[in-house]
Amino acid sequence: MVSGDSVTPEKEEYTPTEGSAVSLRCTYETSSEYIYLYWYRHNSNQAPQFLLYKGARSWSSEEHIPDKRYKSTTSSTSTELVITSLTLADTALYYCALRDYTHVFLLCSSRLHLTIVPSSRVNMHPFYCVKRRSLVLYITCNERN
């Protein structure tokens, strides 16, 4: 990633119900043509969990989506995560992240809070950037009140 790249949740509130589906969407800005868009889930007191990645622009045919409940689409300016058959266990913080493959880069992401109850919200939280230095990405998160 280069200076000026960004990832931003498109909406601040969602109201999914248990058993339904939800679509989380982020827009992004970058000048690179070689990018991957990632989604992570973070539960309290646990390490963030990788959900999927999907290529965009010049790498739009690339993807890795291990869990079939998750689907993702990308465009030249956005990424979408669809989670089907929601359960209470899907309540977590969700991160959408942009990886620029052409640089030693920053992995920038936005954090979305998803709570699955009869009526719930996804709240946008501050923007985060994590430096990535190897092929395996390790993220440690510390919450402060």
VEXVO-655355 format. One record per residue: residue in three letters; chain; z, x, y of N, C-alpha, C in turn. Coordinates in steps of 0.05 Angstrom, whole numbers, plus 32768, in hexadecimal, padded with zeros to 4 digits. Atoms other than C-alpha are relative to their C-alpha. Example, Ala and Ser with C-alpha at 12.3 -4.5 7.8 and 13.67 -1.06 7.14 Angstrom:
2
<node r="ALA" c="A" n_pz="8000" n_px="8012" n_py="7FE8" ca_pz="809C" ca_px="80F6" ca_py="7FA6" c_pz="8000" c_px="8012" c_py="8018"/>
<node r="SER" c="A" n_pz="7FFF" n_px="7FF0" n_py="7FE8" ca_pz="808F" ca_px="8111" ca_py="7FEB" c_pz="800E" c_px="7FF1" c_py="8016"/>
***
This chain:
145
<node r="MET" c="A" n_pz="8000" n_px="8011" n_py="7FE9" ca_pz="8000" ca_px="8000" ca_py="8000" c_pz="8000" c_px="8012" c_py="8018"/>
<node r="VAL" c="A" n_pz="8000" n_px="7FF1" n_py="7FE6" ca_pz="7FF5" ca_px="8016" ca_py="8047" c_pz="800F" c_px="7FEF" c_py="8015"/>
<node r="SER" c="A" n_pz="7FF3" n_px="800D" n_py="7FEA" ca_pz="8017" ca_px="8005" ca_py="8088" c_pz="7FF1" c_px="7FE7" c_py="8008"/>
<node r="GLY" c="A" n_pz="800D" n_px="8019" n_py="7FF8" ca_pz="8009" ca_px="7FBD" ca_py="809C" c_pz="7FFB" c_px="7FED" c_py="7FE9"/>
<node r="ASP" c="A" n_pz="8002" n_px="8012" n_py="8017" ca_pz="8004" ca_px="7FA1" ca_py="8055" c_pz="8019" c_px="7FEF" c_py="7FFE"/>
<node r="SER" c="A" n_pz="7FE9" n_px="8012" n_py="8001" ca_pz="8030" ca_px="7F65" ca_py="8049" c_pz="7FFC" c_px="7FEB" c_py="7FEA"/>
<node r="VAL" c="A" n_pz="7FFF" n_px="8016" n_py="8013" ca_pz="8043" ca_px="7F2E" ca_py="8017" c_pz="8013" c_px="7FEB" c_py="800B"/>
<node r="THR" c="A" n_pz="7FF0" n_px="8015" n_py="7FF4" ca_pz="805D" ca_px="7EEB" ca_py="8030" c_pz="7FFF" c_px="7FE6" c_py="7FF0"/>
<node r="PRO" c="A" n_pz="8001" n_px="801A" n_py="800D" ca_pz="8072" ca_px="7EAB" ca_py="800D" c_pz="7FF2" c_px="7FEB" c_py="8012"/>
<node r="GLU" c="A" n_pz="800E" n_px="8013" n_py="7FF0" ca_pz="8045" ca_px="7E72" ca_py="8023" c_pz="8011" c_px="7FE8" c_py="8009"/>
<node r="LYS" c="A" n_pz="7FEE" n_px="8016" n_py="7FF9" ca_pz="807B" ca_px="7E3C" ca_py="8022" c_pz="801D" c_px="8009" c_py="7FFD"/>
<node r="GLU" c="A" n_pz="7FE4" n_px="7FF9" n_py="8002" ca_pz="80C6" ca_px="7E3E" ca_py="802B" c_pz="800F" c_px="7FED" c_py="7FED"/>
<node r="GLU" c="A" n_pz="7FF1" n_px="8014" n_py="8010" ca_pz="80D9" ca_px="7E00" ca_py="8002" c_pz="7FEE" c_px="7FF4" c_py="7FEA"/>
<node r="TYR" c="A" n_pz="800C" n_px="800E" n_py="8016" ca_pz="80C6" ca_px="7DE4" ca_py="7FBE" c_pz="8015" c_px="7FEE" c_py="7FF4"/>
<node r="THR" c="A" n_pz="7FED" n_px="8012" n_py="800D" ca_pz="80E5" ca_px="7DAB" ca_py="7F98" c_pz="7FF8" c_px="7FFA" c_py="7FE3"/>
<node r="PRO" c="A" n_pz="8007" n_px="8005" n_py="801C" ca_pz="80D6" ca_px="7DB4" ca_py="7F4E" c_pz="8017" c_px="7FF3" c_py="7FF1"/>
<node r="THR" c="A" n_pz="7FEC" n_px="800C" n_py="8011" ca_pz="80FB" ca_px="7D8C" ca_py="7F19" c_pz="7FFD" c_px="800B" c_py="7FE4"/>
<node r="GLU" c="A" n_pz="8000" n_px="7FF7" n_py="801C" ca_pz="810E" ca_px="7D9F" ca_py="7ED2" c_pz="7FEA" c_px="7FF2" c_py="7FF1"/>
<node r="GLY" c="A" n_pz="8016" n_px="800C" n_py="8010" ca_pz="80D3" ca_px="7D94" ca_py="7EA3" c_pz="7FE5" c_px="8000" c_py="800F"/>
<node r="SER" c="A" n_pz="8019" n_px="8000" n_py="7FF1" ca_pz="809F" ca_px="7D97" ca_py="7EDB" c_pz="7FF5" c_px="801C" c_py="8003"/>
<node r="ALA" c="A" n_pz="800C" n_px="7FE6" n_py="7FFA" ca_pz="8074" ca_px="7DD0" ca_py="7EF5" c_pz="8004" c_px="8006" c_py="801E"/>
<node r="VAL" c="A" n_pz="7FFE" n_px="7FF8" n_py="7FE4" ca_pz="8079" ca_px="7DF7" ca_py="7F36" c_pz="7FEB" c_px="8016" c_py="8005"/>
<node r="SER" c="A" n_pz="8013" n_px="7FEC" n_py="7FF8" ca_pz="8047" ca_px="7E21" ca_py="7F5B" c_pz="800B" c_px="8010" c_py="8018"/>
<node r="LEU" c="A" n_pz="7FF6" n_px="7FEF" n_py="7FEB" ca_pz="8062" ca_px="7E5C" ca_py="7F84" c_pz="7FE8" c_px="8010" c_py="800A"/>
<node r="ARG" c="A" n_pz="8017" n_px="7FF3" n_py="7FF4" ca_pz="8030" ca_px="7E7B" ca_py="7FB4" c_pz="8008" c_px="8013" c_py="8016"/>
<node r="CYS" c="A" n_pz="7FFC" n_px="7FEC" n_py="7FEB" ca_pz="802F" ca_px="7EBA" ca_py="7FDF" c_pz="7FE5" c_px="8007" c_py="800B"/>
<node r="THR" c="A" n_pz="8018" n_px="7FF4" n_py="7FF4" ca_pz="7FFB" ca_px="7ED2" ca_py="800F" c_pz="8005" c_px="801E" c_py="8005"/>
<node r="TYR" c="A" n_pz="7FFC" n_px="7FE3" n_py="7FFC" ca_pz="7FEE" ca_px="7F1C" ca_py="8019" c_pz="7FEA" c_px="800A" c_py="8012"/>
<node r="GLU" c="A" n_pz="8014" n_px="7FF2" n_py="7FF0" ca_pz="7FCA" ca_px="7F4B" ca_py="8048" c_pz="8000" c_px="801D" c_py="7FF8"/>
<node r="THR" c="A" n_pz="8004" n_px="7FE4" n_py="8007" ca_pz="7FAE" ca_px="7F8E" ca_py="8034" c_pz="7FE2" c_px="8007" c_py="8005"/>
<node r="SER" c="A" n_pz="801C" n_px="7FF8" n_py="7FFD" ca_pz="7F6F" ca_px="7FB6" ca_py="8042" c_pz="7FF4" c_px="800A" c_py="7FE6"/>
<node r="SER" c="A" n_pz="8009" n_px="7FF5" n_py="8019" ca_pz="7F6A" ca_px="7FCE" ca_py="7FFA" c_pz="7FF0" c_px="7FEC" c_py="7FF0"/>
<node r="GLU" c="A" n_pz="800F" n_px="8011" n_py="8012" ca_pz="7F38" ca_px="7FB2" ca_py="7FC8" c_pz="800C" c_px="8002" c_py="7FE4"/>
<node r="TYR" c="A" n_pz="7FF6" n_px="7FFB" n_py="801B" ca_pz="7F5F" ca_px="7FCC" ca_py="7F8B" c_pz="801E" c_px="7FFA" c_py="7FFF"/>
<node r="ILE" c="A" n_pz="7FE4" n_px="8008" n_py="7FFF" ca_pz="7F9F" ca_px="7FA4" ca_py="7F86" c_pz="8007" c_px="7FEF" c_py="7FE7"/>
<node r="TYR" c="A" n_pz="7FF3" n_px="8011" n_py="8013" ca_pz="7FCD" ca_px="7F83" ca_py="7F54" c_pz="8015" c_px="7FF0" c_py="800E"/>
<node r="LEU" c="A" n_pz="7FEB" n_px="8012" n_py="7FF5" ca_pz="7FFA" ca_px="7F48" ca_py="7F64" c_pz="8013" c_px="7FFA" c_py="7FE8"/>
<node r="TYR" c="A" n_pz="7FEC" n_px="8002" n_py="8014" ca_pz="803B" ca_px="7F45" ca_py="7F3D" c_pz="8013" c_px="7FE9" c_py="8006"/>
<node r="TRP" c="A" n_pz="7FEB" n_px="8014" n_py="7FFD" ca_pz="8070" ca_px="7F10" ca_py="7F31" c_pz="8018" c_px="8009" c_py="7FEF"/>
<node r="TYR" c="A" n_pz="7FE7" n_px="7FF9" n_py="800D" ca_pz="80B9" ca_px="7F1F" ca_py="7F1F" c_pz="8014" c_px="7FE9" c_py="8004"/>
<node r="ARG" c="A" n_pz="7FEA" n_px="8013" n_py="7FFE" ca_pz="80F6" ca_px="7EF4" ca_py="7F12" c_pz="801A" c_px="800F" c_py="7FFF"/>
<node r="HIS" c="A" n_pz="7FE6" n_px="7FF2" n_py="7FFF" ca_pz="813D" ca_px="7F0A" ca_py="7F23" c_pz="8017" c_px="7FEC" c_py="7FFE"/>
<node r="ASN" c="A" n_pz="7FE7" n_px="8010" n_py="8004" ca_pz="817C" ca_px="7EE9" ca_py="7F08" c_pz="8017" c_px="8011" c_py="8008"/>
<node r="SER" c="A" n_pz="7FE7" n_px="7FF2" n_py="7FF8" ca_pz="81C1" ca_px="7EFC" ca_py="7F22" c_pz="800A" c_px="8012" c_py="7FEA"/>
<node r="ASN" c="A" n_pz="7FF3" n_px="7FED" n_py="8013" ca_pz="81E1" ca_px="7F39" ca_py="7F01" c_pz="7FED" c_px="800A" c_py="7FEB"/>
<node r="GLN" c="A" n_pz="8014" n_px="7FF6" n_py="8013" ca_pz="81A0" ca_px="7F4B" ca_py="7EDD" c_pz="7FEA" c_px="800F" c_py="800F"/>
<node r="ALA" c="A" n_pz="8017" n_px="7FF2" n_py="7FF4" ca_pz="8165" ca_px="7F79" ca_py="7EEB" c_pz="7FEA" c_px="7FEC" c_py="8004"/>
<node r="PRO" c="A" n_pz="8017" n_px="8012" n_py="7FFD" ca_pz="8127" ca_px="7F57" ca_py="7F06" c_pz="7FEE" c_px="8001" c_py="7FE7"/>
<node r="GLN" c="A" n_pz="8011" n_px="8002" n_py="8018" ca_pz="80F9" ca_px="7F3F" ca_py="7ECE" c_pz="7FE3" c_px="7FFD" c_py="8008"/>
<node r="PHE" c="A" n_pz="801D" n_px="8002" n_py="7FFC" ca_pz="80AE" ca_px="7F4C" ca_py="7ECF" c_pz="7FF5" c_px="7FE7" c_py="7FF4"/>
<node r="LEU" c="A" n_pz="800D" n_px="8018" n_py="800A" ca_pz="8087" ca_px="7F0B" ca_py="7EC7" c_pz="7FE3" c_px="8004" c_py="7FF9"/>
<node r="LEU" c="A" n_pz="801D" n_px="7FFD" n_py="8004" ca_pz="803E" ca_px="7F1E" ca_py="7ED0" c_pz="7FF5" c_px="8011" c_py="8017"/>
<node r="TYR" c="A" n_pz="8010" n_px="7FF6" n_py="7FEA" ca_pz="800A" ca_px="7F43" ca_py="7EF8" c_pz="7FE4" c_px="7FF5" c_py="7FFD"/>
<node r="LYS" c="A" n_pz="801C" n_px="8008" n_py="8000" ca_pz="7FC4" ca_px="7F2E" ca_py="7F0B" c_pz="7FF2" c_px="800F" c_py="8016"/>
<node r="GLY" c="A" n_pz="8010" n_px="7FF1" n_py="7FEC" ca_pz="7F8E" ca_px="7F56" ca_py="7F2E" c_pz="7FF3" c_px="7FED" c_py="8014"/>
<node r="ALA" c="A" n_pz="800E" n_px="800F" n_py="7FEB" ca_pz="7F6C" ca_px="7F40" ca_py="7F6D" c_pz="7FEA" c_px="8011" c_py="800C"/>
<node r="ARG" c="A" n_pz="8017" n_px="7FF3" n_py="7FF3" ca_pz="7F2D" ca_px="7F51" ca_py="7F94" c_pz="7FF0" c_px="800F" c_py="7FEB"/>
<node r="SER" c="A" n_pz="8011" n_px="7FF1" n_py="8012" ca_pz="7F0A" ca_px="7F8A" ca_py="7F6F" c_pz="800B" c_px="8000" c_py="7FE3"/>
<node r="TRP" c="A" n_pz="7FF5" n_px="8000" n_py="801B" ca_pz="7F39" ca_px="7F83" ca_py="7F33" c_pz="8008" c_px="7FE4" c_py="7FF8"/>
<node r="SER" c="A" n_pz="7FF9" n_px="801C" n_py="8006" ca_pz="7F3A" ca_px="7F37" ca_py="7F2D" c_pz="8000" c_px="7FF9" c_py="7FE3"/>
<node r="SER" c="A" n_pz="8000" n_px="8006" n_py="801D" ca_pz="7F2D" ca_px="7F39" ca_py="7EE2" c_pz="8017" c_px="800C" c_py="7FF1"/>
<node r="GLU" c="A" n_pz="7FE8" n_px="7FF3" n_py="800D" ca_pz="7F6C" ca_px="7F62" ca_py="7ED3" c_pz="8018" c_px="7FED" c_py="8001"/>
<node r="GLU" c="A" n_pz="7FE7" n_px="8010" n_py="8000" ca_pz="7FAB" ca_px="7F3D" ca_py="7EBD" c_pz="8011" c_px="8007" c_py="7FE8"/>
<node r="HIS" c="A" n_pz="7FED" n_px="7FFF" n_py="8016" ca_pz="7FE8" ca_px="7F40" ca_py="7E91" c_pz="8015" c_px="7FEA" c_py="8004"/>
<node r="ILE" c="A" n_pz="7FEE" n_px="8017" n_py="7FFE" ca_pz="800D" ca_px="7EFE" ca_py="7E86" c_pz="800C" c_px="7FFB" c_py="7FE5"/>
<node r="PRO" c="A" n_pz="7FF5" n_px="8002" n_py="801B" ca_pz="803B" ca_px="7F03" ca_py="7E49" c_pz="800A" c_px="7FE4" c_py="7FF9"/>
<node r="ASP" c="A" n_pz="7FF5" n_px="801A" n_py="8006" ca_pz="805B" ca_px="7EBD" ca_py="7E4E" c_pz="7FEC" c_px="7FEA" c_py="8008"/>
<node r="LYS" c="A" n_pz="8014" n_px="8015" n_py="7FFB" ca_pz="802B" ca_px="7E82" ca_py="7E48" c_pz="8009" c_px="7FEA" c_py="8013"/>
<node r="ARG" c="A" n_pz="7FF6" n_px="8014" n_py="7FED" ca_pz="8058" ca_px="7E56" ca_py="7E74" c_pz="7FF8" c_px="8008" c_py="801C"/>
<node r="TYR" c="A" n_pz="8008" n_px="7FF6" n_py="7FE5" ca_pz="8041" ca_px="7E81" ca_py="7EAF" c_pz="7FE2" c_px="8002" c_py="8002"/>
<node r="LYS" c="A" n_pz="801C" n_px="7FFD" n_py="7FF9" ca_pz="7FFD" ca_px="7E7E" ca_py="7ECE" c_pz="7FFE" c_px="800C" c_py="801C"/>
<node r="SER" c="A" n_pz="8003" n_px="7FF4" n_py="7FE5" ca_pz="7FE3" ca_px="7EA5" ca_py="7F0A" c_pz="7FE3" c_px="7FFF" c_py="8008"/>
<node r="THR" c="A" n_pz="801B" n_px="7FFE" n_py="7FF4" ca_pz="7FA7" ca_px="7EA1" ca_py="7F37" c_pz="8003" c_px="8012" c_py="8018"/>
<node r="THR" c="A" n_pz="8001" n_px="7FEF" n_py="7FE8" ca_pz="7F94" ca_px="7ED2" ca_py="7F6E" c_pz="7FE7" c_px="7FFB" c_py="800F"/>
<node r="SER" c="A" n_pz="8018" n_px="8000" n_py="7FEF" ca_pz="7F64" ca_px="7ED1" ca_py="7FA8" c_pz="8001" c_px="8019" c_py="8010"/>
<node r="SER" c="A" n_pz="8001" n_px="7FE8" n_py="7FF0" ca_pz="7F52" ca_px="7F05" ca_py="7FDB" c_pz="8017" c_px="8001" c_py="8014"/>
<node r="THR" c="A" n_pz="7FEA" n_px="8000" n_py="7FEC" ca_pz="7F8F" ca_px="7EF0" ca_py="8005" c_pz="801A" c_px="7FF3" c_py="7FF5"/>
<node r="SER" c="A" n_pz="7FE8" n_px="800E" n_py="8009" ca_pz="7FC1" ca_px="7ECC" ca_py="7FD7" c_pz="8004" c_px="8004" c_py="7FE1"/>
<node r="THR" c="A" n_pz="7FFA" n_px="8000" n_py="801D" ca_pz="7FE3" ca_px="7ECA" ca_py="7F93" c_pz="8011" c_px="7FE7" c_py="7FFB"/>
<node r="GLU" c="A" n_pz="7FF1" n_px="8019" n_py="8007" ca_pz="8000" ca_px="7E8D" ca_py="7F6F" c_pz="800C" c_px="8004" c_py="7FE4"/>
<node r="LEU" c="A" n_pz="7FF3" n_px="8001" n_py="801A" ca_pz="8032" ca_px="7E88" ca_py="7F36" c_pz="8006" c_px="7FE3" c_py="7FF9"/>
<node r="VAL" c="A" n_pz="7FFB" n_px="801B" n_py="8009" ca_pz="8033" ca_px="7E47" ca_py="7F0F" c_pz="8013" c_px="8003" c_py="7FE8"/>
<node r="ILE" c="A" n_pz="7FED" n_px="8000" n_py="8017" ca_pz="806F" ca_px="7E3C" ca_py="7EE1" c_pz="8000" c_px="7FE3" c_py="7FF6"/>
<node r="THR" c="A" n_pz="8000" n_px="801A" n_py="800C" ca_pz="8069" ca_px="7E02" ca_py="7EB1" c_pz="8019" c_px="7FFA" c_py="7FF0"/>
<node r="SER" c="A" n_pz="7FE9" n_px="8008" n_py="8011" ca_pz="809E" ca_px="7DDB" ca_py="7E8A" c_pz="801A" c_px="800D" c_py="800A"/>
<node r="LEU" c="A" n_pz="7FE9" n_px="7FF4" n_py="7FF4" ca_pz="80D6" ca_px="7DF0" ca_py="7EBA" c_pz="801A" c_px="7FF8" c_py="7FF2"/>
<node r="THR" c="A" n_pz="7FE6" n_px="8005" n_py="800B" ca_pz="811C" ca_px="7DF7" ca_py="7E9E" c_pz="8015" c_px="800B" c_py="8014"/>
<node r="LEU" c="A" n_pz="7FEB" n_px="7FF6" n_py="7FEE" ca_pz="815F" ca_px="7E06" ca_py="7EC0" c_pz="8000" c_px="801F" c_py="7FFF"/>
<node r="ALA" c="A" n_pz="8001" n_px="7FE3" n_py="8002" ca_pz="8156" ca_px="7E4E" ca_py="7EA7" c_pz="7FEC" c_px="800D" c_py="8012"/>
<node r="ASP" c="A" n_pz="8014" n_px="7FF5" n_py="7FED" ca_pz="811C" ca_px="7E56" ca_py="7ED7" c_pz="800C" c_px="8003" c_py="801C"/>
<node r="THR" c="A" n_pz="7FF2" n_px="7FFC" n_py="7FE6" ca_pz="814E" ca_px="7E54" ca_py="7F11" c_pz="8004" c_px="801E" c_py="8004"/>
<node r="ALA" c="A" n_pz="7FFE" n_px="7FE3" n_py="7FFB" ca_pz="8149" ca_px="7E9A" ca_py="7F30" c_pz="7FF3" c_px="8006" c_py="801B"/>
<node r="LEU" c="A" n_pz="800F" n_px="7FF6" n_py="7FE9" ca_pz="812E" ca_px="7EC4" ca_py="7F69" c_pz="7FE5" c_px="8009" c_py="7FF5"/>
<node r="TYR" c="A" n_pz="801A" n_px="7FF7" n_py="8009" ca_pz="80E3" ca_px="7ECF" ca_py="7F62" c_pz="7FF4" c_px="8012" c_py="8016"/>
<node r="TYR" c="A" n_pz="800C" n_px="7FED" n_py="7FEE" ca_pz="80BE" ca_px="7F09" ca_py="7F81" c_pz="7FE2" c_px="8001" c_py="7FFB"/>
<node r="CYS" c="A" n_pz="801C" n_px="7FFB" n_py="8002" ca_pz="8074" ca_px="7F0D" ca_py="7F8F" c_pz="7FFC" c_px="801C" c_py="800D"/>
<node r="ALA" c="A" n_pz="8003" n_px="7FE5" n_py="7FF7" ca_pz="805C" ca_px="7F55" ca_py="7F98" c_pz="7FE3" c_px="8009" c_py="7FFF"/>
<node r="LEU" c="A" n_pz="801B" n_px="7FF6" n_py="7FFD" ca_pz="801D" ca_px="7F7A" ca_py="7FAC" c_pz="8000" c_px="801E" c_py="7FF9"/>
<node r="ARG" c="A" n_pz="8003" n_px="7FE4" n_py="8007" ca_pz="8008" ca_px="7FBD" ca_py="7F8D" c_pz="7FE4" c_px="8009" c_py="8008"/>
<node r="ASP" c="A" n_pz="8019" n_px="7FF3" n_py="7FF9" ca_pz="7FD1" ca_px="7FE7" ca_py="7FAD" c_pz="7FFC" c_px="8017" c_py="7FED"/>
<node r="TYR" c="A" n_pz="8004" n_px="7FEC" n_py="8015" ca_pz="7FB5" ca_px="8011" ca_py="7F74" c_pz="7FF5" c_px="801A" c_py="800A"/>
<node r="THR" c="A" n_pz="800E" n_px="7FE9" n_py="7FF6" ca_pz="7F91" ca_px="8043" ca_py="7FA0" c_pz="8012" c_px="8015" c_py="800E"/>
<node r="HIS" c="A" n_pz="7FEE" n_px="7FEE" n_py="7FF2" ca_pz="7FCF" ca_px="8064" ca_py="7FBF" c_pz="801A" c_px="8004" c_py="7FEF"/>
<node r="VAL" c="A" n_pz="7FE4" n_px="7FFF" n_py="8007" ca_pz="8013" ca_px="807F" ca_py="7FAD" c_pz="800C" c_px="7FEC" c_py="8014"/>
<node r="PHE" c="A" n_pz="7FFE" n_px="8018" n_py="7FEF" ca_pz="802D" ca_px="803E" ca_py="7FC8" c_pz="801C" c_px="7FF5" c_py="8002"/>
<node r="LEU" c="A" n_pz="7FE9" n_px="8012" n_py="7FFF" ca_pz="8063" ca_px="800F" ca_py="7FDC" c_pz="7FF9" c_px="7FE7" c_py="7FF1"/>
<node r="LEU" c="A" n_pz="8003" n_px="801A" n_py="800C" ca_pz="806C" ca_px="7FD2" ca_py="7FB1" c_pz="800F" c_px="7FED" c_py="8012"/>
<node r="CYS" c="A" n_pz="7FF3" n_px="8012" n_py="7FED" ca_pz="807A" ca_px="7F9C" ca_py="7FE4" c_pz="8001" c_px="7FE4" c_py="7FF4"/>
<node r="SER" c="A" n_pz="7FFD" n_px="801B" n_py="800C" ca_pz="8094" ca_px="7F58" ca_py="7FD1" c_pz="8010" c_px="7FEE" c_py="8013"/>
<node r="SER" c="A" n_pz="7FF0" n_px="8014" n_py="7FF3" ca_pz="80B1" ca_px="7F18" ca_py="7FEB" c_pz="8011" c_px="7FF2" c_py="7FEB"/>
<node r="ARG" c="A" n_pz="7FED" n_px="800C" n_py="8013" ca_pz="80ED" ca_px="7EF6" ca_py="7FCB" c_pz="8001" c_px="7FE2" c_py="8005"/>
<node r="LEU" c="A" n_pz="7FFE" n_px="801D" n_py="7FFE" ca_pz="80ED" ca_px="7EAB" ca_py="7FBC" c_pz="8017" c_px="7FF7" c_py="7FEE"/>
<node r="HIS" c="A" n_pz="7FEA" n_px="800A" n_py="800F" ca_pz="812B" ca_px="7E86" ca_py="7FA4" c_pz="7FF9" c_px="7FE5" c_py="7FF4"/>
<node r="LEU" c="A" n_pz="8008" n_px="8018" n_py="800E" ca_pz="811B" ca_px="7E51" ca_py="7F70" c_pz="8018" c_px="7FF5" c_py="7FF0"/>
<node r="THR" c="A" n_pz="7FEB" n_px="800D" n_py="800F" ca_pz="8151" ca_px="7E21" ca_py="7F57" c_pz="7FF6" c_px="7FE7" c_py="7FF3"/>
<node r="ILE" c="A" n_pz="800A" n_px="8017" n_py="800E" ca_pz="813F" ca_px="7DEF" ca_py="7F22" c_pz="8017" c_px="7FED" c_py="7FFB"/>
<node r="VAL" c="A" n_pz="7FED" n_px="8016" n_py="8003" ca_pz="8169" ca_px="7DAF" ca_py="7F28" c_pz="7FF0" c_px="7FE7" c_py="8005"/>
<node r="PRO" c="A" n_pz="8010" n_px="8018" n_py="7FFB" ca_pz="8156" ca_px="7D66" ca_py="7F32" c_pz="7FEF" c_px="8002" c_py="801A"/>
<node r="SER" c="A" n_pz="800F" n_px="7FFA" n_py="7FE8" ca_pz="8141" ca_px="7D7B" ca_py="7F78" c_pz="8008" c_px="801C" c_py="8009"/>
<node r="SER" c="A" n_pz="7FF8" n_px="7FE5" n_py="7FF9" ca_pz="813E" ca_px="7DC5" ca_py="7F8C" c_pz="7FEF" c_px="800B" c_py="8016"/>
<node r="ARG" c="A" n_pz="800E" n_px="7FF3" n_py="7FEA" ca_pz="8126" ca_px="7DF6" ca_py="7FC0" c_pz="7FF9" c_px="801D" c_py="7FF8"/>
<node r="VAL" c="A" n_pz="8007" n_px="7FE4" n_py="8002" ca_pz="8103" ca_px="7E39" ca_py="7FC2" c_pz="8002" c_px="800A" c_py="801D"/>
<node r="ASN" c="A" n_pz="7FFC" n_px="7FF6" n_py="7FE5" ca_pz="811B" ca_px="7E60" ca_py="7FFF" c_pz="7FF4" c_px="801C" c_py="8003"/>
<node r="MET" c="A" n_pz="800B" n_px="7FE6" n_py="7FFA" ca_pz="80F6" ca_px="7E9A" ca_py="801F" c_pz="8016" c_px="8012" c_py="800A"/>
<node r="HIS" c="A" n_pz="7FEC" n_px="7FEC" n_py="7FF8" ca_pz="8121" ca_px="7ED8" ca_py="8027" c_pz="7FF1" c_px="8018" c_py="800C"/>
<node r="PRO" c="A" n_pz="800D" n_px="7FEA" n_py="7FF2" ca_pz="8114" ca_px="7F19" ca_py="804C" c_pz="7FEC" c_px="8010" c_py="7FEE"/>
<node r="PHE" c="A" n_pz="8015" n_px="7FF0" n_py="800C" ca_pz="80DA" ca_px="7F47" ca_py="803B" c_pz="800C" c_px="801A" c_py="7FF5"/>
<node r="TYR" c="A" n_pz="7FF6" n_px="7FE8" n_py="800C" ca_pz="80E7" ca_px="7F81" ca_py="800C" c_pz="7FE9" c_px="8013" c_py="7FF8"/>
<node r="CYS" c="A" n_pz="8013" n_px="7FEC" n_py="800A" ca_pz="80C1" ca_px="7FC2" ca_py="7FFC" c_pz="800F" c_px="8013" c_py="7FEE"/>
<node r="VAL" c="A" n_pz="7FF4" n_px="7FED" n_py="8012" ca_pz="80D1" ca_px="7FEF" ca_py="7FC1" c_pz="7FEB" c_px="8015" c_py="7FFA"/>
<node r="LYS" c="A" n_pz="8013" n_px="7FEB" n_py="8007" ca_pz="80B0" ca_px="8033" ca_py="7FB7" c_pz="7FFD" c_px="8003" c_py="7FE2"/>
<node r="ARG" c="A" n_pz="8006" n_px="7FFC" n_py="801C" ca_pz="808F" ca_px="803D" ca_py="7F74" c_pz="7FF5" c_px="801C" c_py="7FFC"/>
<node r="ARG" c="A" n_pz="8007" n_px="7FE4" n_py="8003" ca_pz="8088" ca_px="8084" ca_py="7F5A" c_pz="7FF6" c_px="8007" c_py="7FE3"/>
<node r="SER" c="A" n_pz="8009" n_px="7FFA" n_py="801B" ca_pz="8076" ca_px="807E" ca_py="7F10" c_pz="7FF2" c_px="7FE7" c_py="7FF4"/>
<node r="LEU" c="A" n_pz="800E" n_px="8016" n_py="800C" ca_pz="8050" ca_px="8052" ca_py="7EE0" c_pz="8012" c_px="7FE8" c_py="7FF9"/>
<node r="VAL" c="A" n_pz="7FED" n_px="8015" n_py="8006" ca_pz="808F" ca_px="802B" ca_py="7ECE" c_pz="8010" c_px="7FFA" c_py="8019"/>
<node r="LEU" c="A" n_pz="7FF2" n_px="8008" n_py="7FE8" ca_pz="80AF" ca_px="8004" ca_py="7F06" c_pz="801C" c_px="7FF6" c_py="7FF9"/>
<node r="TYR" c="A" n_pz="7FE5" n_px="8009" n_py="8003" ca_pz="80FA" ca_px="7FFE" ca_py="7F07" c_pz="800A" c_px="7FF7" c_py="801B"/>
<node r="ILE" c="A" n_pz="7FF5" n_px="800B" n_py="7FE7" ca_pz="811A" ca_px="7FD2" ca_py="7F3C" c_pz="801D" c_px="7FFA" c_py="7FFC"/>
<node r="THR" c="A" n_pz="7FE4" n_px="8006" n_py="8000" ca_pz="8164" ca_px="7FD0" ca_py="7F4A" c_pz="8006" c_px="7FF0" c_py="8019"/>
<node r="CYS" c="A" n_pz="7FFA" n_px="8011" n_py="7FE9" ca_pz="817D" ca_px="7F98" ca_py="7F77" c_pz="801E" c_px="7FFD" c_py="8003"/>
<node r="ASN" c="A" n_pz="7FE4" n_px="8003" n_py="7FF9" ca_pz="81C0" ca_px="7F95" ca_py="7F99" c_pz="8002" c_px="7FEB" c_py="8015"/>
<node r="GLU" c="A" n_pz="7FFD" n_px="8015" n_py="7FEC" ca_pz="81D3" ca_px="7F55" ca_py="7FBD" c_pz="8019" c_px="8006" c_py="8011"/>
<node r="ARG" c="A" n_pz="7FE9" n_px="7FFC" n_py="7FEE" ca_pz="8200" ca_px="7F5A" ca_py="7FFA" c_pz="8004" c_px="7FE6" c_py="8010"/>
<node r="ASN" c="A" n_pz="7FFA" n_px="8018" n_py="7FF1" ca_pz="8222" ca_px="7F20" ca_py="801C" c_pz="8003" c_px="8007" c_py="801E"/>
***
